[in-house]
Amino acid sequence: MYKIDLNSDIGESFGNYKLGLDEEVVRHISSANIACGWHAGDPMIMEKTINFAIESNVSIGAHPGLPDLIGFGRREVKITSQEAKNYIKYQIGALWAFAQSKGVKLQHVKPHGALYNMAAKDSELARAIAEGIYEVDKDLILVGLANSELTKAGKEIGLRIANEVFADRAYNPDGTLVSRKKFGAVIHDKNLAIKNVIRMVKEGKIETITGEDISIQADTICVHGDNPQAVLFVQEIRKALENEDVQVASMKTLLMESMLATK
Protein backbone atom coordinates (compact mmCIF):
# COMPACT_ATOMS: atom_id res chain seq x y z
CA MET A 1 0.00 0.00 0.00
CA TYR A 2 1.19 3.51 -0.79
CA LYS A 3 1.38 5.98 2.10
CA ILE A 4 1.69 9.77 2.20
CA ASP A 5 1.62 12.59 4.74
CA LEU A 6 -0.72 15.56 4.29
CA ASN A 7 0.54 18.81 5.80
CA SER A 8 -0.88 22.32 5.99
CA ASP A 9 0.42 25.71 7.13
CA ILE A 10 -1.82 26.85 9.97
CA GLY A 11 -1.79 29.18 12.97
CA GLU A 12 -1.17 32.12 10.65
CA SER A 13 -3.64 34.54 12.20
CA PHE A 14 -2.26 37.47 14.21
CA GLY A 15 -4.05 39.45 16.91
CA ASN A 16 -7.45 40.49 15.54
CA TYR A 17 -6.40 39.46 12.02
CA LYS A 18 -7.78 36.02 11.14
CA LEU A 19 -6.34 33.94 8.32
CA GLY A 20 -7.34 30.41 7.42
CA LEU A 21 -9.88 27.92 8.68
CA ASP A 22 -7.58 26.04 11.00
CA GLU A 23 -10.27 24.21 12.95
CA GLU A 24 -11.65 22.81 9.69
CA VAL A 25 -8.48 21.91 7.80
CA VAL A 26 -6.74 20.26 10.77
CA ARG A 27 -9.36 17.49 10.71
CA HIS A 28 -8.19 16.30 7.31
CA ILE A 29 -4.38 16.43 7.57
CA SER A 30 -1.76 14.36 9.37
CA SER A 31 0.88 17.05 10.07
CA ALA A 32 0.46 20.73 10.97
CA ASN A 33 3.05 23.45 10.29
CA ILE A 34 2.41 26.09 12.94
CA ALA A 35 3.60 29.68 12.46
CA CYS A 36 6.03 30.84 15.14
CA GLY A 37 5.29 34.56 15.37
CA TRP A 38 7.63 36.10 12.80
CA HIS A 39 5.77 35.95 9.50
CA ALA A 40 2.45 35.26 11.25
CA GLY A 41 1.05 33.91 14.49
CA ASP A 42 1.33 35.14 18.06
CA PRO A 43 1.44 33.46 21.50
CA MET A 44 -2.35 33.19 21.80
CA ILE A 45 -2.71 31.78 18.28
CA MET A 46 0.16 29.33 18.77
CA GLU A 47 -1.40 27.81 21.88
CA LYS A 48 -4.86 27.66 20.31
CA THR A 49 -3.50 26.00 17.16
CA ILE A 50 -1.58 23.38 19.11
CA ASN A 51 -4.80 22.57 20.94
CA PHE A 52 -6.60 22.09 17.61
CA ALA A 53 -3.86 19.72 16.45
CA ILE A 54 -3.89 17.69 19.67
CA GLU A 55 -7.67 17.32 19.53
CA SER A 56 -7.43 15.97 15.97
CA ASN A 57 -4.42 13.70 16.70
CA VAL A 58 -2.31 15.63 14.20
CA SER A 59 1.49 15.81 14.48
CA ILE A 60 2.98 19.25 15.15
CA GLY A 61 5.82 21.07 13.44
CA ALA A 62 7.39 24.52 13.56
CA HIS A 63 6.87 26.82 10.58
CA PRO A 64 9.60 29.49 10.96
CA GLY A 65 9.81 32.41 8.56
CA LEU A 66 11.64 35.66 7.97
CA PRO A 67 10.89 38.57 10.37
CA ASP A 68 8.37 40.13 8.00
CA LEU A 69 4.83 40.38 9.37
CA ILE A 70 3.78 43.03 6.86
CA GLY A 71 4.94 40.95 3.89
CA PHE A 72 3.76 37.66 5.41
CA GLY A 73 7.28 36.32 5.06
CA ARG A 74 7.02 36.19 1.27
CA ARG A 75 9.57 38.95 0.56
CA GLU A 76 13.20 37.97 0.22
CA VAL A 77 15.45 39.39 2.93
CA LYS A 78 19.22 39.17 2.71
CA ILE A 79 20.49 37.45 5.86
CA THR A 80 23.77 35.85 6.92
CA SER A 81 24.14 32.17 7.64
CA GLN A 82 24.48 32.88 11.36
CA GLU A 83 21.31 34.97 11.32
CA ALA A 84 19.46 32.20 9.52
CA LYS A 85 20.60 29.63 12.05
CA ASN A 86 19.59 31.76 15.01
CA TYR A 87 16.25 32.74 13.45
CA ILE A 88 15.46 29.03 13.13
CA LYS A 89 16.53 28.23 16.69
CA TYR A 90 14.54 31.13 18.13
CA GLN A 91 11.31 30.15 16.42
CA ILE A 92 11.62 26.43 17.11
CA GLY A 93 12.15 27.35 20.75
CA ALA A 94 9.00 29.43 20.85
CA LEU A 95 6.76 26.66 19.56
CA TRP A 96 8.64 24.02 21.55
CA ALA A 97 7.70 25.81 24.78
CA PHE A 98 3.99 25.62 23.95
CA ALA A 99 4.26 21.98 22.85
CA GLN A 100 6.17 21.12 26.02
CA SER A 101 3.51 22.74 28.17
CA LYS A 102 0.88 20.55 26.49
CA GLY A 103 2.90 17.36 26.85
CA VAL A 104 3.54 16.83 23.13
CA LYS A 105 6.70 16.75 21.01
CA LEU A 106 7.53 18.62 17.85
CA GLN A 107 7.74 16.29 14.85
CA HIS A 108 9.24 18.53 12.17
CA VAL A 109 10.37 21.94 10.93
CA LYS A 110 9.24 23.44 7.64
CA PRO A 111 10.56 26.90 6.69
CA HIS A 112 7.96 29.34 5.37
CA GLY A 113 7.58 31.39 2.23
CA ALA A 114 10.62 33.26 0.96
CA LEU A 115 12.92 31.51 3.44
CA TYR A 116 11.78 28.13 2.09
CA ASN A 117 12.18 29.15 -1.55
CA MET A 118 15.55 30.83 -1.00
CA ALA A 119 16.89 27.75 0.78
CA ALA A 120 15.68 25.51 -2.04
CA LYS A 121 18.34 27.10 -4.28
CA ASP A 122 20.96 28.54 -1.89
CA SER A 123 23.17 25.76 -0.50
CA GLU A 124 24.79 27.99 2.12
CA LEU A 125 21.45 29.19 3.49
CA ALA A 126 20.09 25.63 3.35
CA ARG A 127 23.01 24.33 5.40
CA ALA A 128 22.56 27.06 8.02
CA ILE A 129 18.88 26.15 8.42
CA ALA A 130 19.70 22.44 8.68
CA GLU A 131 22.44 23.12 11.25
CA GLY A 132 20.09 25.27 13.30
CA ILE A 133 17.54 22.46 13.46
CA TYR A 134 20.16 19.79 14.20
CA GLU A 135 21.69 21.81 17.03
CA VAL A 136 18.29 22.14 18.70
CA ASP A 137 17.08 18.57 18.19
CA LYS A 138 18.64 16.15 15.71
CA ASP A 139 15.48 14.01 15.80
CA LEU A 140 13.35 16.73 14.18
CA ILE A 141 12.37 16.07 10.57
CA LEU A 142 13.31 18.75 8.04
CA VAL A 143 10.59 19.39 5.46
CA GLY A 144 11.82 20.88 2.21
CA LEU A 145 10.99 21.08 -1.47
CA ALA A 146 11.64 17.71 -3.08
CA ASN A 147 15.10 17.43 -4.65
CA SER A 148 16.16 20.87 -3.36
CA GLU A 149 19.32 22.24 -1.76
CA LEU A 150 17.44 22.28 1.55
CA THR A 151 16.71 18.55 1.59
CA LYS A 152 20.24 17.87 0.35
CA ALA A 153 21.72 19.90 3.21
CA GLY A 154 19.52 18.15 5.73
CA LYS A 155 20.75 14.75 4.60
CA GLU A 156 24.38 15.88 4.76
CA ILE A 157 23.91 17.19 8.31
CA GLY A 158 22.26 13.95 9.43
CA LEU A 159 18.62 14.98 9.73
CA ARG A 160 15.68 12.90 8.59
CA ILE A 161 14.15 14.48 5.50
CA ALA A 162 10.58 14.73 4.23
CA ASN A 163 10.43 15.66 0.55
CA GLU A 164 7.48 17.98 0.05
CA VAL A 165 5.30 18.33 -3.03
CA PHE A 166 2.44 20.73 -3.68
CA ALA A 167 -1.09 19.90 -4.76
CA ASP A 168 -1.95 23.31 -6.16
CA ARG A 169 1.34 24.61 -7.57
CA ALA A 170 3.00 24.33 -10.99
CA TYR A 171 6.60 23.13 -11.34
CA ASN A 172 9.54 24.36 -13.40
CA PRO A 173 11.71 21.84 -15.32
CA ASP A 174 14.38 22.09 -12.58
CA GLY A 175 11.89 20.95 -9.94
CA THR A 176 11.38 24.38 -8.35
CA LEU A 177 7.96 25.96 -7.97
CA VAL A 178 6.80 28.43 -10.61
CA SER A 179 6.80 31.95 -9.14
CA ARG A 180 3.42 33.14 -7.92
CA LYS A 181 3.99 36.23 -10.07
CA LYS A 182 3.68 34.13 -13.23
CA PHE A 183 0.49 33.00 -14.92
CA GLY A 184 -0.30 29.36 -14.21
CA ALA A 185 1.76 29.20 -11.02
CA VAL A 186 -1.28 28.24 -8.94
CA ILE A 187 -3.50 25.39 -10.14
CA HIS A 188 -7.19 26.21 -9.73
CA ASP A 189 -8.56 23.11 -11.47
CA LYS A 190 -9.08 20.71 -8.56
CA ASN A 191 -9.36 17.69 -10.86
CA LEU A 192 -5.95 18.46 -12.37
CA ALA A 193 -4.46 19.01 -8.93
CA ILE A 194 -5.80 15.70 -7.65
CA LYS A 195 -4.53 13.92 -10.77
CA ASN A 196 -1.09 15.44 -10.22
CA VAL A 197 -1.06 14.37 -6.57
CA ILE A 198 -1.95 10.77 -7.35
CA ARG A 199 0.73 10.63 -10.04
CA MET A 200 3.41 12.10 -7.78
CA VAL A 201 2.62 9.57 -5.05
CA LYS A 202 2.22 6.45 -7.20
CA GLU A 203 4.53 7.16 -10.15
CA GLY A 204 7.05 9.65 -8.75
CA LYS A 205 6.44 11.95 -11.73
CA ILE A 206 5.00 15.43 -12.36
CA GLU A 207 4.36 17.31 -15.59
CA THR A 208 6.06 20.70 -15.55
CA ILE A 209 4.58 23.98 -16.73
CA THR A 210 6.47 23.51 -20.01
CA GLY A 211 4.97 20.08 -20.63
CA GLU A 212 7.74 17.59 -19.86
CA ASP A 213 7.78 15.01 -17.06
CA ILE A 214 10.32 15.14 -14.26
CA SER A 215 10.97 12.69 -11.43
CA ILE A 216 9.89 13.78 -7.96
CA GLN A 217 10.02 12.21 -4.50
CA ALA A 218 6.81 12.71 -2.53
CA ASP A 219 6.88 12.10 1.23
CA THR A 220 4.43 14.82 2.21
CA ILE A 221 1.87 16.88 0.30
CA CYS A 222 1.19 20.50 1.21
CA VAL A 223 -2.48 21.44 1.08
CA HIS A 224 -3.98 24.83 1.86
CA GLY A 225 -7.17 25.58 3.75
CA ASP A 226 -7.51 29.35 3.86
CA ASN A 227 -11.07 29.51 2.50
CA PRO A 228 -14.15 27.22 2.43
CA GLN A 229 -13.37 26.03 -1.12
CA ALA A 230 -9.81 25.17 -0.09
CA VAL A 231 -11.03 23.12 2.87
CA LEU A 232 -13.34 21.21 0.55
CA PHE A 233 -10.34 20.68 -1.74
CA VAL A 234 -8.36 19.18 1.16
CA GLN A 235 -11.22 16.78 1.86
CA GLU A 236 -11.42 15.77 -1.78
CA ILE A 237 -7.67 15.17 -2.02
CA ARG A 238 -7.76 12.89 1.01
CA LYS A 239 -10.77 11.03 -0.32
CA ALA A 240 -9.12 10.61 -3.74
CA LEU A 241 -5.95 9.26 -2.12
CA GLU A 242 -7.89 6.74 -0.07
CA ASN A 243 -9.85 5.67 -3.16
CA GLU A 244 -6.49 5.03 -4.87
CA ASP A 245 -5.42 2.83 -1.94
CA VAL A 246 -3.06 5.50 -0.59
CA GLN A 247 -3.02 5.69 3.20
CA VAL A 248 -2.58 9.07 4.90
CA ALA A 249 -0.11 8.93 7.80
CA SER A 250 2.19 11.33 9.63
CA MET A 251 5.68 11.82 8.22
CA LYS A 252 7.32 10.38 11.36
CA THR A 253 5.37 7.15 10.78
CA LEU A 254 6.33 7.02 7.10
CA LEU A 255 10.02 7.70 7.71
CA MET A 256 10.21 5.17 10.54
CA GLU A 257 8.66 2.49 8.32
CA SER A 258 11.06 3.42 5.54
CA MET A 259 14.06 3.08 7.87
CA LEU A 260 12.90 -0.33 9.10
CA ALA A 261 12.32 -1.50 5.53
CA THR A 262 15.90 -0.69 4.54
CA LYS A 263 17.46 -2.58 7.46
Number of C-alpha atoms within 10 A of each C-alpha: 7 12 20 21 22 23 27 23 24 28 30 27 22 19 11 6 9 14 16 19 19 25 18 18 27 26 17 24 26 22 27 31 28 28 31 27 25 20 24 29 25 19 15 12 22 25 19 15 25 25 17 20 23 16 12 15 15 21 23 26 29 27 31 30 27 27 16 16 15 11 13 17 21 18 14 14 13 11 13 12 17 14 15 23 21 17 20 26 20 16 19 24 15 18 24 19 14 19 20 11 10 13 9 14 16 20 19 26 27 24 23 22 18 18 24 24 22 18 24 24 15 13 17 15 25 28 24 24 29 29 26 23 25 20 10 14 15 16 15 20 24 28 25 27 27 24 19 21 22 32 27 20 24 25 15 13 16 13 21 22 24 27 21 24 27 23 23 22 20 24 24 17 17 10 19 17 20 18 15 11 8 8 10 14 17 19 15 11 9 16 13 12 20 20 15 19 24 19 16 23 22 16 13 15 19 25 17 18 16 10 11 11 14 16 15 20 18 25 22 29 24 20 24 22 24 19 15 13 11 17 22 14 22 27 18 16 24 18 15 16 20 14 10 13 13 18 14 20 18 23 26 20 12 17 16 11 11 11 10 8 8 6 5
